[in-house]
Amino acid sequence: MLDNIERVKPGGLELKDRLVAVNRVTKVTKGGRAFGFSAIVVVGNEDGVIGYGLGKSKEVASAISKAVEDAKKNLVKVPVMNKTIPHQTTARYGGADIFLRPASHGTGLIAGGAVRAVLESAGVQDVLSKSKGSSNPHNVVKATFKALLDIRRPEEIARMRGVSLSKVFNG
């Protein structure tokens, strides 16, 4: 992906997990049908640290717990400023196309389904989003992560341009 991805260790963080989707899968054998479950979960501390994971098992509960363990292994830090994102971004993963735009305080989280779960876990409260294309939860979660990881911090942009932070925002 990108160079600016900041990995985070799960130790000492208050992580909350959100179940995005559970999918029942069937394998047909000569002895009949064998049912299994796959779960996708998003974990986050609601302060910019998030991760997602996929778990598979014969029971729903163990699939969810496996997904939570997987999510805790893949934690990353995303920029959240004043409970919104610094600038608008888009990302595509598979057939899912995600658009995120910062919003003023009090707007709320204008997002549905998997996008909402990811943004809530990150601690974003004011954002406008649109999910186009595929509504497959796996691809929507991955596209939302990609969009959040594409965001550049204002301090980084000010340093690159050699200007003050206020000049980045106010032109």
N, C-alpha and C positions, 0 to 999 in steps of 0.2 A: 504494500500500500504506500504510505507516505513516511517521510523521515521524522515528522513532528509528532508521531504517536508516542505518548507517554504511558508506559505500562505501570501498573500499580499492584502492590502485594496486598492480599486480602487481610492480613493481620492487623487487628486493632480497629477495623472499620465496622460501623453499624450498617450492615447491608440488609436491604429489604428485597425480597424476591417477588416478582410478578409473573404469574402464569400467562403466557400469550396464547398458546394453543395446545390442544391435545389431539392427536390424530390416531385413529384405530386403523391398523394395517392387518391384512389377512394374507396368510400363506396357505395355499391349497396343497395338501399332500394326499397320498393315497389313503391315509387314515382319517381324512376329513379336513376341516379348516382349523388352522392354528392362528389364534388372534394375538396380536401384540399391540403395544402402544408406543408412540413417540411423542415427547413433549418438548416444547421450546419455551424457555424461561429467560427473563431479563432480571438481573440483580443490579442494585445501585444504592449509593448512600444519600441520594437526593442532594448532592453537592458537587456534581461534576464527574463522579466516578461511576462507570457503568460497565457491564459485561453481559454477554448472552451465552446460552449453552443449550445443547440438544442432548436429550436422554432417551434411551430406548429400553423397554423391558416388557415382560409379560403382564405386569400389573401397572396401573396408572400411578400409584403412589411411589413406587420405586423408580419409574420413568421420570417423575418430577424431581425426586431427590438426586438422581444421576444428572439431570439437566442443571440443577442448582450447583452441584459440585463442579461441573464443566464450566459454568458461567463464572464461578469464582476464580478459575484458572486463567480467564481471559479478560481481566479488568483493565480498562483504559481510562485516562483522564480527558475530559472534553471541556472546552471553554464555556462557562456560563457566567454572564455578567448581568447583575440586577435582575435575576430570575428570567432572563431571556438569552438569546444567542447574539453574538456581536454583529453578524452580517448574514444576508440571505445566501442560501446554498441549494444546490440540487445534486442528486446522485441517482445512479441506476445500478441495479443488481438483478441480473436475469431479466424477467419481464416487469419488475417493479420499478417505478419511477417516483422519486420522492422530491418534493419541493418544500423548503423551510424558509420562513421569513420572520425576522424579529418583530415583536409587537410592543406597543407601549404598555406601561403598568396598568393592570386591571382588565386587560383584554381577555385573559384566560388562555387556556390551552385549546386551540382550535385544531384538533387532530382526532382521528378515529382509530380504533382497534390497536394494531401492533405499533403504530407510530406513537400513539398516546402512551402506551406502556413504556416504551423506550424513553420518551421525553420526561415522563413523570419520574422514572428511576434516576434520570440525570439531574432532576431538580429544576427543570425548566417549567415556568408557570405561565409565561406570556409568549405565545408564538402562533403564527398562522402557518398551516401546512396543507399540502394537497398530495394525495397519493394517487398516481395515475398508473394505468396499465394493470398488471397482475395484482390480485389481492392476496396471493399466497403468503401466509404469515411469515414463513421462513425467509423469503426473498424481501418482504417489506422490512423486517427487522434488520437484515443485512444491509439493505439500501439506506435505512435511517442511520445506522452506525457509520456507514461510508460517508454520508452527508455530514454528520457531526464531526467526524475525523478530518474532513476537508476544511473545516473552519479554522481560520488563522487568528491568533490572539492579537488584539490591537497594539499591545506593547511590542510584539515582534514586527508588525508592519511599520510602526513608528521608528524602531531601531533600523530597519532595512532602508527606509527612506531618509533617515537622518533628520527627522522633524520631531516636534513635541507631540505628546499623546493628544492634547486638545486640538492640534492642527489636523490630526487624522480624522477626528469626528466632525469638526466644524469647518473644514476646508481651509 
